[in-house]
Amino acid sequence: MSTSPSFRCWTAVAFTVVCVALLATGVRTQQRGGTVQTDKAPPVNSGANPYKVIRDWAQLTSEGRPWGGSNGVAVDRDGRSVWAVDRCSPGTAPGCLGAKANPVHHFDESGKEIRSFGGGMFVWPHGIHVDREGNVWVADARAASTEELKKLPGEGAKGSVVVKFSPEGKVLMTLGRPGVRGNPPEALTDPTDVVTDPGNGDVYVAESHTDVTDPNLIGRISVFDRTGKFLRVIGKTGTGPGEFRTPHALEFDSQGRLIVADRHNHRIQILTKEGKFVAEYHDFGRTSGLAIDKDDVIYTADSESTERVHPGWQRGIRIGSLKDGKVTTFIPAHMSPNSADGAMGEGIAIDAAGNVYTAEAQLRGVTKYVKN
């Protein structure tokens, strides 16, 4: 694929401006995490690694454009094809603001794009989930800032929502009020991920992706029924059992328990559907992405551990068992473990054959891992 000189120039200038503007924000949000309990856990940076890495597995052929940063990847209910989202642009911002590019993508087993949709609807596409009926849910993890709206005044009515699509891209439901950050049922605050109960279809939404230094930080899971009726809130901001700081990913296990990647607290939490605390595991690092197979093997992606935010821990994929919380497999980052430009995906998914996929926020695109 080729791009015009003007497009390349525009991209380079835009990317530079964004990087400079967001430098302070990046430093502010990458704060030292963990709890008193997780700080006692020895780093887990080793284990068997039977996987071959295939970078840039999926190509955006329908629009013929480069990938934006990606946070979400999911396997279709067919067990073979793969869904992923991207943020339309290479940097952390402006994301999809002002863009008409389609950020929701469906790929066949070879990585060929089947379809894409969602153009002009999102600010910062994040987590993605495919429900038992094959519908596709996407969390939009932020709304436009005041400064962004000065430059793009028509972009105010989008962001900070969860959207349910049919597999063909028809909008079936929206949770939250587009462009408004708040409390359910009227609004959501920077939702990071969404998962549906495979039994009754209830919808669980993780909030929020807000700066953890914000005194008004939101840390909760909002629950709706399958029609979108608000039911309850699980948890609150904090470091105790059943409390969260950046609940970044959600899944259900075979027992119907809710598994939460409580990223800034450096732990995996296990809760009942009603939100009662069951257990927490400390061996999976600073988890951004979470997937669970039919045998309750847990796959986690640690895209953020560095000496500053999680001393001694390396970025990588940690695989273990929900039965005991022990890591058996460690897949190191693609480049040097603590590479400044990012070397490990955020979102993670597993297909029926056992192949693993990660969505790359910094390197961009989708990486596939195949067992040797």
C-alpha positions, 0 to 999 in steps of 0.5 A: 500500500502507498500513501501520498506525500501530503498524507505522510506529511500531515500524519508526521506533523499531526503525530508530533503535535499530539506527542508534545501535547500529551507528554504531560498527560502521559506522565501524569497517568502512568503513576506507580500502581499496586496495593500493599498486598500486590507489592509483596508478590515477587515478579513473574517474568518467566515460564514456558513459551511455545508460541511463534509471534506473527506481527501485523497479522491483520491488514486494513484492506477495505479502506487501505489505511494504516492502523491506529492504536488498538486496544480491543480484540475478540474472537467471533462466535464461530471460533475462527474469525477475529474482531478488533477496533482501532483509534483511527490515528497513530497516537493517543489522541485525537483518536477518531475525533474528526475522522470518518474512518471505520474503527470496527473491523472483522477479519477471516482466519488468514487476517483478511478484512471481511468488513469494517464499520462505525465511521464517525461514531467514536472518539476512542474505541477501546474494549470489544466483545462478541456476545452469544448471538454474534452481536458486537459491543464496543466501549468508547473510552473517552469524550472530547475535551474542551480544547478538542471541541474548540477545534472540532465543534461538531464532535461533542455528541459522541464518546463515553458510551457502549454501542451494540452492533449487529455483525453487519454494523447496524446499531442495536443499542447505546448505553450512556449518553454520547459525549457526556461523562456521568453516572448510570443510568443517564451516562457512563464515565470513560468505559473501558470494556464490556461483557455480556452474561452468557446465561441471561444476557445482562451487560457488564460495563467497566468504568473508567479510564480516567487519570488515576490521580483525579480526586474524583476517580471512578472505579466501578462496574455498571450492570444493565439487563439485555434490554439496556435497563440499568440494574446496579453498580458493582464496587467503588474506587479503592484498593480493598476487596471488590474495589477498583482503580482502572478496571480495564477488562472483564470476562466470565469464567465457566462457573459464571463468576466475573473476572476483572483485570484491576489494572492499576491495583496490579491484580485480577479479581474474582467476583460473583455476578452480584459483585461479592468478592471471591478472590484475587490473584497477584501473579499476572502483573499490571493486566490490560487485557484478559481472556479465559478459555473453556477450561478456565485457563486465563490469558493476560496481557501486561502492556504497561509494567516498567520499573517506575510503575511496577518495579521488577515486572516485565511486559508480556503475556502471562497464562495460568489457571483460574483454579490456583492463580499460578502462571505457567506460560510467559510470552515476553514483549516483542522487543526489549521488555521495557521498550519506551515505544511499547512492545506488548498488546493491550487487548487479548483473545483466544480462538477455538484452535488455541491461537492467541491475539493481541491488539497493539496500542503502541505498535498498532495492529493485531499480533497473532501467537501460534503454538510451535 
